[in-house]
Amino acid sequence: MKIISSETISNAVRYLIINSSVNLADDTYKSLEAALKLEISDAGKNALEQILLNAEIAKMENKPLCQDTGLAVFFIEIGKDIIVEGVNLTESINEGTKRGYLDGYLRKSTCDPFTRKNLGDNTPAIIHYEFTDGDKLKISYAAKGGGSENMSKIKMMKPAEGKAGIIDFVVETMEIAGPNPCPPNVVGIGIGGNFEKAAILAKKALFRKIGEPNPDEELAEMEKTLFKKINNIGTGPMGFGGICTTLAVHIIKHPCHIASLPVAVNIECHSHRHGEIIL
Amino acid sequence: MGFKKITTPLTEDTVIDLKAGDKVLINGIIYTARDEAHRRLTILIAENKPLPFDLEGQVIYYVGPTPEKPGEIIGSAGPTTSYRMDKYARTLMEHGLKGMIGKGGRSEDVKKAIKEYKCVYFGAVGGAGALISRSIKSNRIIAYEELLSEAVRELAVEDFPVIVVNDCYGGDLYDEGRKMYQNKLKGINLI
């Protein structure tokens, strides 16, 4: 058995939050640079130049890339040979979240859904757990902004609609989203499972590195088709018109009920703030 | 194409010279407000009570900045999505508001009101909050401090970079841009 103190976890979470809010991830930076080379619209190019310059300034001045520093979302993989000492895992992640948002001068965005009163420390974080073998604790983190999250959708489709129906639904979702979710976007898609599983898979799909191929050939093919269709919508960077509306399309599929075909589309902004630590 | 420099408060002469797609640098004072501040402002208007600032000719920036570190004027300060303010925008335009800065599409009613009241809607680049903060030279909370990031702020800006999205003639950069670049991708792989 391996013992990890809750303090170690909180500190790791704090670091992930502060670091990813300021430093644009390498895979995101590279894909934005590639997008700038390809973009043919002047206003679109101009937006991409501002986005890349913003990343330089954020790094240099240690300033958040975006004022919406998001809700803190975690996917945790817990090896079966791990014991967490101190407070429980959920509490230690929330404590790290609190410290990250306070110490990093990040915007606190959690509020009561009715009174809209800000809760002041950006907790509670949204945490998904998976149990694995071994003695590692993997913490994958994303700061998820409201603008892109608001344009995300879930649909309980009819099995008869099939792959073609799924493609239409995703493209339609991106057409409706238009300039709102800060394109060029990363598009996470969860197919199958049930109502909540599809949504969680769509979120999880965002965590795959941009440029890393989908190991499932059929899904990889579907990602290519969607990539072209979405970039042909014309929305472009920040919606100013152009051919770079998505940086990457990521799909995860899961078995579902014989009566169902759940599909969730989780849209992510171009800042795509994420990071991971293995303890 | 170069930038058009404009100064706030905006006059009708300034607004009628702006067309969808124009790149603009804003100078002068602008005010910040998001969802809750908009709700409160429109309640004050409905009750005929004074507003925290005179709307005449003014520009509202939809932003909720990150907290400033010691020594900083403002934290990261990019635009938030504008459609959430659509419900309130017409009322503010009726009472003198001339410009709005945000990101994302507006409702048909807001676009109509922009034409009716000769206003302008500017888009700033979302997610460029560190870059945009460089154009902000002073930052003072003037109302609703308890809303933290969502408080109403008076900002002095210099060469604040935006693009005209909706002009007072019905021009809409998002519509025009999308139509122009629809189906223009030819088998390109971005990565």
Interface residues (C-beta under 8 A of the other chain):
Chain A: K30 S31 A34 A35 L38 I40 S41 D42 A43 G44 N46 A47 Q50 I51 L53 N54 I57 A58 E61 K63 P64 L65 C66 Q67 D68 T69 Y105 L106 R107 K108 S109 R116 N118 G120 G146 G147 N150 G178 P179 N180 C182 I210 G211 F227 K228 N231 N232 I233 G234 T235 G236 M238 G239 F240 G241 G242 I243 C244 L247 A248 C269 H270 S271
Chain B: M1 G21 K23 D35 E36 V63 G64 P65 T66 P67 E68 K69 E72 G75 S76 A77 G78 T80 T81 Y83 K103 G104 G105 G123 V125 G126 G127 A128 G129 A130 L131 I132 S133 R134 L147 L148 S149 E150 P161 I163 L173 Y174 E176 G177 R178 K179 M180 Y181 Q182 N183 K184 L185 G187 I188 N189 L190 I191
